[in-house]
Amino acid sequence: MSESEKQIIANDADMIVRGFAFKRKGNRISVVNLNQNTPHAMLMAENGMVLESSMDPIEQVIVLEIWENDAEFMEAANA
């Protein structure tokens, strides 16, 4: 993933925590790891259930911990 692609994802994100960009899409949350040069992404339900993922299990655990702690700060939830 190029730096310009990462910038586009970051600009469109509702929340970025520890290099993970979170974007609300309806009742689903898309997460992209901006720290990786290859696309590492996950789609999850608002309740934290993983629907699809190309992330390794450690990344998934990190994302789910972030979501559990910081979901309340999503821009769409505060709008």
N, CA, C and O atoms as a MOPAC input file, in Angstrom:
PM7 MOZYME 1SCF
protein

 N      0.85600 1    -1.16300 1     0.00000 1
 C      0.00000 1     0.00000 1     0.00000 1
 C      0.90700 1     1.23200 1     0.00000 1
 O      1.79400 1     1.36800 1     0.84300 1
 N      0.66900 1     2.11000 1    -0.94600 1
 C      1.50400 1     3.30800 1    -1.07200 1
 C      1.15900 1     4.32500 1     0.01400 1
 O      0.10600 1     4.24300 1     0.64700 1
 N      2.05100 1     5.26900 1     0.21500 1
 C      1.81200 1     6.32900 1     1.20100 1
 C      0.58200 1     7.16100 1     0.83000 1
 O     -0.15200 1     7.60300 1     1.71400 1
 N      0.35300 1     7.37700 1    -0.46000 1
 C     -0.82700 1     8.14100 1    -0.86900 1
 C     -2.11100 1     7.36600 1    -0.58600 1
 O     -3.12600 1     7.96000 1    -0.22000 1
 N     -2.07400 1     6.02500 1    -0.75600 1
 C     -3.24500 1     5.20400 1    -0.41700 1
 C     -3.51400 1     5.23600 1     1.08300 1
 O     -4.66500 1     5.32000 1     1.51300 1
 N     -2.44700 1     5.16900 1     1.87600 1
 C     -2.59400 1     5.25900 1     3.32300 1
 C     -3.18100 1     6.60900 1     3.72800 1
 O     -4.02600 1     6.68200 1     4.62000 1
 N     -2.73100 1     7.67100 1     3.07000 1
 C     -3.22500 1     9.01800 1     3.38100 1
 C     -4.71700 1     9.13500 1     3.07700 1
 O     -5.46200 1     9.74100 1     3.84700 1
 N     -5.15000 1     8.56600 1     1.97000 1
 C     -6.57500 1     8.59800 1     1.60800 1
 C     -7.40200 1     7.85200 1     2.65400 1
 O     -8.44900 1     8.33700 1     3.08300 1
 N     -6.93500 1     6.67900 1     3.06000 1
 C     -7.64400 1     5.90400 1     4.08400 1
 C     -7.68100 1     6.67300 1     5.39500 1
 O     -8.72200 1     6.74000 1     6.04800 1
 N     -6.55800 1     7.25000 1     5.78000 1
 C     -6.48700 1     8.01400 1     7.03600 1
 C     -7.41800 1     9.21800 1     7.01000 1
 O     -8.09400 1     9.49900 1     7.99900 1
 N     -7.45800 1     9.92100 1     5.90200 1
 C     -8.32700 1    11.10200 1     5.79400 1
 C     -9.79900 1    10.73900 1     5.86500 1
 O    -10.61200 1    11.53900 1     6.32800 1
 N    -10.15100 1     9.54800 1     5.41300 1
 C    -11.54400 1     9.10200 1     5.38600 1
 C    -11.97700 1     8.42200 1     6.69200 1
 O    -13.16600 1     8.18900 1     6.90900 1
 N    -11.00600 1     8.10700 1     7.55600 1
 C    -11.29500 1     7.34800 1     8.78000 1
 C    -12.10900 1     8.18500 1     9.77100 1
 O    -11.98900 1     9.40800 1     9.83800 1
 N    -12.94400 1     7.47100 1    10.53700 1
 C    -13.68500 1     8.10400 1    11.62700 1
 C    -12.83600 1     8.17300 1    12.88700 1
 O    -13.05100 1     9.03600 1    13.73800 1
 N    -11.86800 1     7.26100 1    13.00700 1
 C    -11.01400 1     7.20300 1    14.18800 1
 C     -9.72100 1     6.48700 1    13.79900 1
 O     -9.74800 1     5.49400 1    13.07200 1
 N     -8.59500 1     6.99600 1    14.28700 1
 C     -7.31300 1     6.31500 1    14.10700 1
 C     -6.68900 1     6.15800 1    15.48900 1
 O     -6.50700 1     7.13200 1    16.22000 1
 N     -6.36400 1     4.91500 1    15.83200 1
 C     -5.74200 1     4.61300 1    17.11400 1
 C     -4.60900 1     3.63900 1    16.86100 1
 O     -4.80500 1     2.58800 1    16.25100 1
 N     -3.39600 1     3.99900 1    17.34400 1
 C     -2.21900 1     3.13400 1    17.23200 1
 C     -1.99800 1     2.62500 1    15.81100 1
 O     -1.57600 1     1.48500 1    15.61700 1
 N     -2.28100 1     3.46300 1    14.82100 1
 C     -2.03000 1     3.10000 1    13.43000 1
 C     -3.12800 1     2.31000 1    12.75800 1
 O     -2.97900 1     1.90100 1    11.60700 1
 N     -4.23400 1     2.08800 1    13.45600 1
 C     -5.37000 1     1.38500 1    12.87500 1
 C     -6.46200 1     2.40700 1    12.55100 1
 O     -6.91200 1     3.14600 1    13.42700 1
 N     -6.87900 1     2.44000 1    11.28700 1
 C     -7.91500 1     3.36700 1    10.82900 1
 C     -9.26900 1     2.67100 1    10.86600 1
 O     -9.45400 1     1.62900 1    10.23600 1
 N    -10.21200 1     3.24600 1    11.60200 1
 C    -11.55900 1     2.69700 1    11.74700 1
 C    -12.52800 1     3.55200 1    10.94600 1
 O    -12.50300 1     4.77900 1    11.04800 1
 N    -13.37900 1     2.92000 1    10.15300 1
 C    -14.36600 1     3.61600 1     9.33500 1
 C    -15.70700 1     2.90800 1     9.47100 1
 O    -15.81400 1     1.70900 1     9.20900 1
 N    -16.72700 1     3.65400 1     9.88000 1
 C    -18.07100 1     3.09300 1    10.00700 1
 C    -18.71000 1     3.02500 1     8.62600 1
 O    -18.68700 1     3.99400 1     7.86700 1
 N    -19.28000 1     1.86900 1     8.31500 1
 C    -20.00900 1     1.65700 1     7.06400 1
 C    -21.33000 1     1.00200 1     7.42800 1
 O    -21.43100 1    -0.22400 1     7.48700 1
 N    -22.34300 1     1.82500 1     7.67300 1
 C    -23.62000 1     1.30100 1     8.16400 1
 C    -23.43900 1     0.76800 1     9.56800 1
 O    -22.97100 1     1.48800 1    10.45100 1
 N    -23.80300 1    -0.48300 1     9.78600 1
 C    -23.62100 1    -1.07600 1    11.10600 1
 C    -22.36600 1    -1.96000 1    11.15500 1
 O    -22.22900 1    -2.80900 1    12.03600 1
 N    -21.47700 1    -1.75500 1    10.22000 1
 C    -20.21900 1    -2.48100 1    10.14500 1
 C    -19.06500 1    -1.50100 1    10.34400 1
 O    -19.19300 1    -0.30500 1    10.08500 1
 N    -17.94100 1    -2.03200 1    10.80600 1
 C    -16.74400 1    -1.22500 1    11.00800 1
 C    -15.61700 1    -1.83100 1    10.18100 1
 O    -15.28700 1    -3.00900 1    10.32000 1
 N    -15.03900 1    -1.01200 1     9.32800 1
 C    -13.89400 1    -1.41700 1     8.52700 1
 C    -12.63200 1    -0.90600 1     9.22600 1
 O    -12.57600 1     0.24500 1     9.65800 1
 N    -11.62400 1    -1.77300 1     9.33200 1
 C    -10.38200 1    -1.40100 1    10.01300 1
 C     -9.20800 1    -1.73800 1     9.09000 1
 O     -9.13400 1    -2.83600 1     8.53800 1
 N     -8.29500 1    -0.77800 1     8.93100 1
 C     -7.10000 1    -0.98000 1     8.11100 1
 C     -5.87700 1    -0.65000 1     8.95700 1
 O     -5.84400 1     0.37600 1     9.63700 1
 N     -4.87800 1    -1.51700 1     8.91400 1
 C     -3.62600 1    -1.28200 1     9.62100 1
 C     -2.74200 1    -0.39900 1     8.73900 1
 O     -2.22900 1    -0.85500 1     7.71700 1
 N     -2.56700 1     0.84100 1     9.12700 1
 C     -1.76800 1     1.79000 1     8.34500 1
 C     -0.26800 1     1.59600 1     8.55500 1
 O      0.53800 1     2.22400 1     7.86900 1
 N      0.11200 1     0.73600 1     9.49200 1
 C      1.52400 1     0.48200 1     9.76600 1
 C      2.13100 1    -0.53700 1     8.81100 1
 O      3.35000 1    -0.71100 1     8.79500 1
 N      1.31200 1    -1.21100 1     8.01900 1
 C      1.77800 1    -2.25700 1     7.12000 1
 C      1.87200 1    -1.73300 1     5.68500 1
 O      1.09600 1    -0.87100 1     5.27300 1
 N      2.81500 1    -2.25900 1     4.95000 1
 C      2.95200 1    -1.88200 1     3.54000 1
 C      2.04000 1    -2.70500 1     2.63800 1
 O      1.73800 1    -2.30300 1     1.51400 1
 N      1.60500 1    -3.85800 1     3.13500 1
 C      0.62800 1    -4.65900 1     2.40700 1
 C     -0.71000 1    -4.49500 1     3.11800 1
 O     -0.73100 1    -4.30300 1     4.33400 1
 N     -1.82000 1    -4.56400 1     2.40000 1
 C     -3.12300 1    -4.33900 1     3.03000 1
 C     -3.44500 1    -5.39400 1     4.09300 1
 O     -3.50300 1    -6.59200 1     3.81400 1
 N     -3.64800 1    -4.91500 1     5.29400 1
 C     -4.12600 1    -5.74300 1     6.39800 1
 C     -5.42400 1    -5.09200 1     6.84600 1
 O     -5.41000 1    -3.99000 1     7.39400 1
 N     -6.55100 1    -5.76800 1     6.61600 1
 C     -7.84700 1    -5.16700 1     6.89100 1
 C     -8.76400 1    -6.14900 1     7.60200 1
 O     -8.56800 1    -7.36400 1     7.56600 1
 N     -9.77300 1    -5.57700 1     8.25000 1
 C    -10.75600 1    -6.39000 1     8.95000 1
 C    -12.10700 1    -5.69900 1     8.85200 1
 O    -12.19500 1    -4.47200 1     8.88900 1
 N    -13.14900 1    -6.49400 1     8.72600 1
 C    -14.52500 1    -6.00000 1     8.76200 1
 C    -15.17700 1    -6.65000 1     9.96300 1
 O    -15.13200 1    -7.86900 1    10.12800 1
 N    -15.79100 1    -5.81600 1    10.80900 1
 C    -16.42600 1    -6.36300 1    12.00300 1
 C    -17.76700 1    -5.69800 1    12.24800 1
 O    -18.04600 1    -4.60900 1    11.74600 1
 N    -18.58900 1    -6.38000 1    13.02900 1
 C    -19.86400 1    -5.81900 1    13.45300 1
 C    -19.59700 1    -4.86500 1    14.61300 1
 O    -18.53500 1    -4.91300 1    15.23500 1
 N    -20.56700 1    -3.99800 1    14.89900 1
 C    -20.39600 1    -3.04100 1    15.99600 1
 C    -20.18000 1    -3.72300 1    17.33800 1
 O    -19.59100 1    -3.13300 1    18.24400 1
 N    -20.65000 1    -4.95800 1    17.47900 1
 C    -20.48600 1    -5.67800 1    18.74600 1
 C    -19.10300 1    -6.32800 1    18.86500 1
 O    -18.82100 1    -7.00400 1    19.85400 1
 N    -18.24000 1    -6.12600 1    17.86300 1
 C    -16.88500 1    -6.65800 1    17.90200 1
 C    -16.71600 1    -8.01900 1    17.25800 1
 O    -15.62100 1    -8.58100 1    17.27900 1
 N    -17.78200 1    -8.55700 1    16.68800 1
 C    -17.67700 1    -9.84800 1    16.01500 1
 C    -16.93700 1    -9.67500 1    14.68400 1
 O    -17.32200 1    -8.84400 1    13.86200 1
 N    -15.89100 1   -10.45200 1    14.47600 1
 C    -15.10200 1   -10.37400 1    13.24100 1
 C    -15.88300 1   -11.05800 1    12.12900 1
 O    -16.26300 1   -12.22200 1    12.25300 1
 N    -16.12300 1   -10.32800 1    11.03800 1
 C    -16.86100 1   -10.86500 1     9.90100 1
 C    -15.91700 1   -11.36300 1     8.80900 1
 O    -16.13900 1   -12.42400 1     8.22500 1
 N    -14.86300 1   -10.59100 1     8.53800 1
 C    -13.83700 1   -10.96000 1     7.55400 1
 C    -12.53700 1   -10.33000 1     8.00100 1
 O    -12.53200 1    -9.27900 1     8.64200 1
 N    -11.42100 1   -10.98200 1     7.65800 1
 C    -10.14300 1   -10.39000 1     8.04500 1
 C     -8.99400 1   -10.95500 1     7.22800 1
 O     -8.95200 1   -12.14800 1     6.92700 1
 N     -8.06600 1   -10.07900 1     6.87600 1
 C     -6.79300 1   -10.50600 1     6.30600 1
 C     -5.66400 1   -10.19200 1     7.29200 1
 O     -4.48500 1   -10.27600 1     6.94900 1
 N     -6.04400 1    -9.82900 1     8.52200 1
 C     -5.07000 1    -9.55700 1     9.57900 1
 C     -4.68000 1   -10.86000 1    10.26600 1
 O     -5.45000 1   -11.82000 1    10.30000 1
 N     -3.46500 1   -10.87200 1    10.81300 1
 C     -3.07500 1   -12.04900 1    11.58500 1
 C     -3.77400 1   -11.98700 1    12.95100 1
 O     -4.27400 1   -10.93100 1    13.33900 1
 N     -3.81100 1   -13.08500 1    13.66400 1
 C     -4.55100 1   -13.13700 1    14.93200 1
 C     -4.11400 1   -12.09700 1    15.96400 1
 O     -4.94500 1   -11.59600 1    16.72200 1
 N     -2.82700 1   -11.76800 1    16.00300 1
 C     -2.35400 1   -10.76100 1    16.96000 1
 C     -2.93700 1    -9.39300 1    16.62100 1
 O     -3.38000 1    -8.66900 1    17.51200 1
 N     -2.93900 1    -9.03600 1    15.33400 1
 C     -3.54300 1    -7.76800 1    14.92000 1
 C     -5.02500 1    -7.73600 1    15.27900 1
 O     -5.53400 1    -6.71300 1    15.73600 1
 N     -5.71400 1    -8.85100 1    15.07300 1
 C     -7.13800 1    -8.91000 1    15.39100 1
 C     -7.38000 1    -8.65400 1    16.87200 1
 O     -8.30600 1    -7.92700 1    17.23100 1
 N     -6.56900 1    -9.23700 1    17.72500 1
 C     -6.70600 1    -9.02300 1    19.16700 1
 C     -6.48500 1    -7.55000 1    19.50200 1
 O     -7.23000 1    -6.97300 1    20.29400 1
 N     -5.47200 1    -6.94900 1    18.90700 1
 C     -5.18800 1    -5.52500 1    19.14100 1
 C     -6.37100 1    -4.67400 1    18.72000 1
 O     -6.80300 1    -3.79700 1    19.46800 1
 N     -6.90200 1    -4.92500 1    17.52400 1
 C     -8.04700 1    -4.15000 1    17.01400 1
 C     -9.24700 1    -4.30600 1    17.93600 1
 O     -9.90800 1    -3.31900 1    18.25900 1
 N     -9.53300 1    -5.52100 1    18.35900 1
 C    -10.69200 1    -5.74700 1    19.22700 1
 C    -10.51600 1    -5.07100 1    20.58600 1
 O    -11.49100 1    -4.58400 1    21.15800 1
 N     -9.29200 1    -5.03200 1    21.11000 1
 C     -9.03000 1    -4.31500 1    22.36300 1
 C     -9.23900 1    -2.81700 1    22.17800 1
 O     -9.85000 1    -2.16000 1    23.02000 1
 N     -8.72800 1    -2.28300 1    21.07300 1
 C     -8.92900 1    -0.85800 1    20.78200 1
 C    -10.41600 1    -0.57000 1    20.67500 1
 O    -10.90600 1     0.40000 1    21.25300 1
 N    -11.13500 1    -1.40600 1    19.93900 1
 C    -12.57500 1    -1.19100 1    19.74700 1
 C    -13.31700 1    -1.20300 1    21.08800 1
 O    -14.17800 1    -0.36100 1    21.34300 1
 N    -12.96900 1    -2.16300 1    21.93000 1
 C    -13.62200 1    -2.27100 1    23.23500 1
 C    -13.38100 1    -1.01800 1    24.08100 1
 O    -14.27900 1    -0.56400 1    24.79000 1
 N    -12.17900 1    -0.46400 1    24.00600 1
 C    -11.82300 1     0.69900 1    24.82300 1
 C    -12.23600 1     2.03800 1    24.22600 1
 O    -12.51300 1     2.98100 1    24.96700 1
 N    -12.28400 1     2.13900 1    22.89200 1
 C    -12.42400 1     3.44800 1    22.25500 1
 C    -13.60200 1     3.60400 1    21.31900 1
 O    -13.71800 1     4.64400 1    20.67000 1
 N    -14.48300 1     2.62100 1    21.21500 1
 C    -15.60500 1     2.69400 1    20.27600 1
 C    -16.44800 1     3.94400 1    20.50300 1
 O    -16.99700 1     4.49700 1    19.54900 1
 N    -16.55800 1     4.39000 1    21.72900 1
 C    -17.38200 1     5.55200 1    22.03600 1
 C    -16.86500 1     6.83600 1    21.37300 1
 O    -17.60300 1     7.81600 1    21.27000 1
 N    -15.61000 1     6.83800 1    20.92700 1
 C    -15.03700 1     8.04000 1    20.33500 1
 C    -15.16300 1     8.13300 1    18.82500 1
 O    -14.66200 1     9.07900 1    18.21800 1
 N    -15.83400 1     7.15200 1    18.20900 1
 C    -16.03400 1     7.19900 1    16.75900 1
 C    -16.79300 1     8.46700 1    16.39600 1
 O    -17.78700 1     8.79900 1    17.04100 1
 N    -16.33700 1     9.17500 1    15.37700 1
 C    -16.96700 1    10.43400 1    14.97500 1
 C    -18.44700 1    10.28400 1    14.66200 1
 O    -19.24600 1    11.14100 1    15.03900 1
 N    -18.82700 1     9.20500 1    13.97500 1
 C    -20.21500 1     9.01900 1    13.59800 1
 C    -21.11100 1     8.89200 1    14.82600 1
 O    -22.25700 1     9.34000 1    14.81300 1
 N    -20.58500 1     8.27900 1    15.88700 1
 C    -21.35600 1     8.11800 1    17.10800 1
 C    -21.55300 1     9.45000 1    17.82100 1
 O    -22.53700 1     9.64000 1    18.53600 1
 N    -20.61300 1    10.36800 1    17.62400 1
 C    -20.67800 1    11.65500 1    18.30300 1
 C    -21.33200 1    12.72900 1    17.45700 1
 O    -21.57900 1    13.82900 1    17.95100 1
 N    -21.61700 1    12.44400 1    16.20400 1
 C    -22.17900 1    13.45000 1    15.29600 1
 C    -23.63100 1    13.76700 1    15.62500 1
 O    -24.24900 1    14.59400 1    14.95500 1

